[in-house]
Amino acid sequence: MTIVKSAVDTSSGEYADAAKAMVDKIAEVDEAHATALAGGGPSKVERHRKRGKLTARERIELLVDEDSPFLELCPLAAWGSDFQVGASVVTGIGVVEGVECMIVANDPTVRGGTSNPWTLRKSLRANEIAEKNRLPVISLVESGGADLPTQKEVFIPGGALFRDLTRLSAQGIPTIALVFGNSTAGGAYIPGMSDHTVMVKERSKVFLGGPPLVKMATGEDADDESLGGADMHATTSGLADHFAVDEPDALRLGRSIVKRLNWRKKGPAPRAEVREPRHSPEELLGVVPADLKVPFNPREVIARVVDDSDFDEFKPRYGSSLVTGWAELHGYPVGILANARGVLFSEESQKATQFIQLANRAETPLLFLHNTTGYMVGAEYEQGGIIKHGAMMINAVSNSKVPHISLLMGSSYGAGHYGMCGRAYDPRFLFSWPSAKSAVMGPAQLAGVISIVGRAAAEAKGQPFDEAGDAAMREAVENQIEAESLPMFLSGRLYDDGVIDPRDTRTVLGMCLSAIHNAPIEGAENFGVFRM
């Protein structure tokens, strides 16, 4: 039997402590999400509605199929920065007329929907996901263009937004722009470079230069409508393909466009009949200990995520600090790599390398479940070849062509983060639990290394070592690294695609796998040279 048997005791004190710690962390994340949902705040939202306009999320709700889920991506972008949480744009995957689409909606209640550096990074990430997973892109446009005080960080790299639209179109991935308000200056190229464009009567304003700029540049007196109104673009310039009488009509037209795309997925379909896990996802609250130094069994997570809790383990008695095996999730086959006891040794690295090769041969997507402190150090392990074996694993991850999804559950430190397909290794999606931490190493270890180096430097110079100063430095460094390794800090910098409630893991991963299968699933034919 390959059904995972659970050993979780929900009545134990350890489980209760872990669950309470997780619930507290979820509450912190929910508070940050609420800040993003609030947009520019009550006064700005009220002013927007008084103009007869819908908010970004209200537009999305009317666009997607009724009662269908919307997987919001990077909702905490800009957290901890000087900019509004959410980065004045809403991005995510929603189903429109049965088609999974990437939706990008400017939030005009935040500084008029202008694009700051975090807006740009978030929008580029959405385009990247759309391209790799072959998702049609629907832009809900209402933006004042670049945030002028930060133009030096937005203008030059921002050209990639328009480049991406043309590349998506060239690959046969449809792009649709629904223009609800301003789309001016460089922003005019979003409707200009989209395959399909809808404009709203007396609302849409699409021009390279508004009346003040035209007056300054040419001396011409012109009004908004003659320069870039919806009626002009629908009758004279031809930029508007569809003319909507109001916002709901524009969203109706957007749905109609998607309906006529004749869109088909190119990946294999999931199994028709899907069995839910045999163990409750509610129990995921208490699986990860409050103290990440305490190991936990990732099979308990797998048992609450995969179909029927059915997991066919690969090499279970070899390299036991890494659990590998095959399962299905919402009917889609997956190969899973999950850290069991934190440290990666040579055996785990070799096991992972073989497993990744097999997944590519079988054209099966991979799911990486992170809880690692990195690769093992020490004379014994260096002499045993930990560098070349770790490099072998990273080589395999780097050159694997099947889709990867990463989930940070606990620690994700050092090169272990790389070997488990961290952000730099281009997973199709990467999410974190509120319990996750990621950095070059643990706070205490990092502070200790700096202390040892400082002590050695003082001895080499024949100077007395400042013990009090060292203690203060260690405390400051530990506090800094602890703060910078937390999931909301990392999510704010778009190092993940969102911090999710553990109980939603199966749903989120299922939506990701469904989106992934819009594109063909193909394995690698070649890998780099493996040092043996």
N, C-alpha and C positions, 0 to 999 in steps of 0.2 A: 504493500500500500504506500502511496506517495502523499496521503493526506497528512498535513502537519498537525500534530497533537500539541495543544497549548498547555503550558505549565503556569500560566498567569493565575495568581491567587488574588482576586479582586477584594478579598476581605482582609488582606494582610496590611500591616502598618506601612511597609515599604511601598506598596502599591498606592495607598492613600496619600502618602507624602509626595510621591512622584506625580500623581494626578493633580494634587493641589498646586504644586509648583507649575505644572503645565497650564492649568486653568488661569493662574495669575499671569503667566506670560501671554496667554491668548487675550486676556483682558487688555493688556498693554497694546497689543497689536490692533485689537478692535478699536481702541481709542485713536490710534494713528489713522486707521482706515476711515473713521468718522470724520477726521479733519479733511481727508481727501474728498469724501462724499459731500462735504459742506461747500466745496468750491470756494468762491470768493467771500463767503459768509452771507448771513441772512439779508443784509441790506443790498448787497450786490445782486443776489438771486432775485429778490423782490423787484428791484429796478429792471432787471432783465425780463421778468414776467410781465411787468406793466407795459413793456413794449410789444406784448403779444407774442413773445418768443418762448420756445421750450428750452429746457436746460440740456446739456450734452447727454446726460443719462436718460432723460425723458425721450430724446430723439432716438437713442439706441433701443429703448424699450419698445417704441412703436415700429422700429425697423425690423427687429428680429421676430421670428415666428412666435406666436402666442404660447406661453408656458414653457418655452425652451430656455435652457441655461445659457448664461453669458459668462465666459471665463475671462475675467478681467486680468490684464497683465501689467506688471510693474506699478501697482497702485500706490506704492510708497515712494516712488521716484522723487528725489529732492528732499527726502526726510533728513533733518539735521542740517540743511543748508539755509541760505537766506531766502529761498524761494518757497512758494506754497507747496505743501505735500501733494503729490500727484502731478506736479510739473505742468499744470494748466492744459493737460490733454488726457483723454480717456482712451485706452487701447485695450483690445481684447478680441476673443474669437466668439462669434455668435452665428446662429443658424438662420439664414434668410432664404425663404422658399426652399427649404431642405438642403441648402448649400452652406457649408462652413465657410465663413468669410472673416478676414481680418478687418476689424472696424477701428478707425482712427477718428476721434471726435474732439475738436478743439473745445475747450471750456471758456466761453466768452465772459464768464463772471469773474475770471481771474485775469486782471490787467488786460481786458479785452481779448483774451485768448492769445496774447503775444507769445512768441517762442523764445524762451531763455535757453541756456546751455543744457539743462536737464530735459526740457521739452524736446530738444533736438536728439539727444541720446535715446530718449524713450521712443520717439518716432522712428529713428533708424533701426532700433531693435525690432519694432513691429514690422518694418519692411523686410528685415532679415528673416524673421519667422515666416512671413508670407512667401518669400521666395523659396526658402528651403522646403517648405511644406506644401507649396503650390496652392496657396489660398487666395482667392479673389480679394481685392482690397477695396473697401468702401470708405471714402474720406468724407466726414461730415464737417464742412468747412465754415468757420466763422472766426477769423483771426485778424488782428491788427498787424500781422507780420512779425518781424524780428523785434525783440525787446531791445530798444536802442541803447540803453546804458551798457548792455553786455554784447553789443554787436560784434566786437572783436573776437568773441568766442563762438558766435553763431553764424556770421555771414559766410566765411570761407568754407568751413565744413558743411554748412547748411545746403550747399549746392547738391550734396549727395541725395537729398530727399527727392529732387526732381530727376536726377540720374536714375534712382531706383525705380521710379514710376515707368520710365521708358524701358528699362531692362525687364521689368515684370511684363510689360506689354509685349516686348520682343519674344519672351518665352511663352507667350500664349496665356498668361495669367491676367484675367480681366482687372481693370482698374476703373472705379466709378467715383465721381465727385458729386456730392449733393451740397450746393452752396447756399447757406442760410443768411449770410451777411457779408462782411468784408472778406475779400480775398485779393489783397492789393500788393503792389510792388512785386517782389519775388514770389509772393504767395499766389499771384495770378497764374503761375505756371502749374499749380496743382490741377485746376480745371483744364488748363491748356494742354497738359500732358496726359490727362486721363482718357481712357477709351470712350467713356460715356460721361456726359455732364448735364446736371439738372440745376436750373436756377429758379429762384422764387421771385415772383412779381413784387416789385417795389421794395425788395429786401436785399437781394444779391447785389454786390458792388465788386466788380472784377475789372481792375485796370492797373496798368504798370505805373501810372502816375495819377494821383488824385488832382482835383481842381487847384489846390495851392501850388503843387509842384509844376503842373502844366503852365500856370500863370507865370511862375518864376522862370521856367525854362524857355517858353515860347511867347509869352505875353498874351496867350489866348484865354478868353473867359469861357469856361465850360462848367456844366453842372454834373452831378453824379450820374444821372440817368443817361445823358448823352455820351458820357465817357465810358461807363461800364455797367449800366443797369441791365436787368434781366431782359426787359423788352427789347433793348437795342441789340443785345447779343443773340436773342432768339430770331430777330428779323433782319438785322443788318450785318453784323460781323460773322454770324454763324457759329460762334463759340458755344452757345447753349444748344444742346441737342433736344432738351425737353424744357418746357415752360410750365412751372407749377404756380398755382394761384395762392398757395399758402404752405406752411411747413408740413402739415399732415399729407398734403397732396404731393409734396416733394418726396416724402418717405414712401408713399404709395408707388410713385414712379420708380424709385430706387428698387423696391421689391419687384416691380414688373420687369425691370432690366435684368435682375438676377434670374428671374423665372425663365427668361428667353435666352440665357447663356448656353443652354444645352450642356451643362457642366457634368462631368463624370469623374469619379475618383479613378486613379490609375494603380493604386495599391490593392492588395488582396482584401476581400471582404472578411469580416469577423465571423466566427461561428454563430449560427442562427440561434441556438439555445445556450443561454448563459446562466450558470448557477452562482448565486451569491456566496461569499465566504461563509464557512461554518462557524466562525467566531465573530463576535460583534465588533464593529469599528469603534464603538464607544470606548472599548477597553484600551484603545491606543493612547488614551490620555495618561495612563499610568505605566506604559511600557518603558519609557526613557527615564532613568533615575534623575533626580534633581541635581545630583553631583555627577558630572559627566566622566569623572575618573572611575566610576563604578560601571563595569561592563554590563551590557544587556544582550539578549539573544535576538538577532534580527529576524529569526524565523517566526517570532511572535508578531512582527510587523507583516511579514509575508503572508502569514495565515489569515490576516484580517484585511488583506488587499486583493489577493489573487482569487480567481474563480474557484469556487468549491474548496478553498484552502488546499488546493492540489499543487504540490511543488515537487518536481523530480530532481533531486539534488545530484550534482556532478562532483565527483571526487570528495565525498564527505569526510573521508579519513585522512586526507592529505591537505596540508596547508589550511588547517582548521580555523585559523583566524580570519579567513575569507570564505563566506558561504556563496556558492555558485549553483545555479540550476535553472530548470525550465518550468514555465508556467503559462497560463493564459490570463488575460486581464480584460474584462468586458468582451471576451471572445477573441481577442488578438493575442497571438503567441509572443512571449517575451523571454529573453534570457536575463537573469538577475545576478548581480554581483553585490554582496552586502558584507560590510565589515562586522566581524563578530567580537573580536577582543582588541580592537583599536590598532595594534601594531601590524605592519605588513613585513613579513620575512621573505626570504628568497623563495621558499616553497609557495607562498601565496602569490608571489609575482609570477612565477612560472605557471601556476594553475590558472591565473587570470588570463595570461597570454594565450594559452591553449584554448580556453573557453571563448575568448573574443574571436579567435580564428574560426572556431566551430560555428559561432553565431553568424559570422559573415558568410561562411559556406552555406548555412541554412537560410540565409537572408531573413534573420530574425532580429527585431529591434532589441536594444539592451537597456536595462534599468539599473542604475547605480544607486545604492542606498549607503550614504556616507555615515561613518562613525569611526574615523581613523586619526591617530596621532602622528601618522607618517611611517616612513620606512625605518627599520631597526638600525641603530648605530652601535658602535663598539668594535674593538679589534677583531673579535671572533667573527662578527658578521661582515666586516669589511674584507677580511681574508677569505670568507666564504663566497664573496662575489655579490654582495647586496647591491652595489652600484649597477653592475651590468644586468642583474635580474630585475631591479627596479626600472632601469632604462628599457628593458625588454617589454615590460608591462606598459610603460608610457608610450613606447613605439607602437604597440598594438592598438592602444586607445587612439593615438594620433592618426593612424592610417586606416582605422576601421571606417567603413562606408555605410554600414547600417545605421539607422537613426538611434541616437542616444537620448535618454532622459535621466537627469540626476536629481536626487532628493537628499538634502542635507538634514539628517535627523539629529545628530549629536555633533561630535568634533569633526572638523575637516581641516587638518593642519598640514603644513609643509608640503613636500612633494607627494604625500598621500592624496592631497586634494587634486593634484594633477593626474596621478595614476587612476583615480576614481572619476575621471572626466569632469574636472571643475570647469568654471566658466571659460577659461582660455582655450579649452579643447572643444569648443563649439557643440555642446549638447543642443538638441533641438529645443529642449525646455529644461530649466533648472529652477526648482522650488526649494524652500527651506521650511522646516518646522520652527516654531518659536523657541524651541530648546537648542537650536543649532548654534555653533560657533565656528568661525574660520579665520585663520591668521597664519603667518609664517611658522609660528609655534605657540605653545601655551604661554600665557602672561608670565607665570613664575619662571618658566624655563628661559624665556627671552631676557627677563630682568637679571636672572642669574648669570647668563652668558655675558652680558654687559659688565656685570660686577666682577666676574673672573678676569675679563680682559683688562678692566681698570686696575685691579689689584696687581696683575702681572706687569702692567706698564709702570706702576709706582715702584715695584720692586726693582725693575730694570734700571730705573733712574736713581735708585737708592733713596727714594723719598718715603716718608711715613704715609701710610694709607689712612684716609679719612673714613673711619667706620660710620660715624654719624651721617656724613654726607652720602655714603654708600647706601645706608638704610633708607634715607629719604628718596634717593634716586630710584631704588628698587620699588618702593611703594608707588612713586609717581608713574614709573614705566608700567608696572602691573595694572594700575588703574586705567592708563591710556590704552593698553593693548586689550584689556577686558572690554572697554567701551567700543573699541574699533572692531572687535570680533563678533559683536552681537548681530542678530539677523536684521533688525530694522536699520542699523547703520549700513550694512552691506546692501540691503535692498534699496535703500535711498540712493546708493551709487550705481544701481542697476546691475549689481553682481549676481542677482537672481531675478526670476520673473515673478516673484511674489512670495510672501510668507503666509503659509496656509495652516488652517486648523488640521491637526492630524486626522480627525474624524472625517475630513473631506478628501483624504488622500486618494482613495479608490476612484471617486468621481473625477477629481482633477486629472489623475493619470489616464483614466479612460477617455476623457475629452481630448487629451494630448495625443493619445494613440490614434483616435479617430481622425484628428486633424492631420497627423503624420501620414496616414494612408491615403491622402489626396494625391500624394506623389508616389512613384514607383519605389519599392523596397529592394535595394540592390546591395549585395555585399562586395567587399574589396577583393580584387583579384591579386593584388600584390601588397606586401608589407616591406618596411625597410629592413636593413641587415640586422639580424638578431645576434648579439654577442652571446655565445653559448658557454 
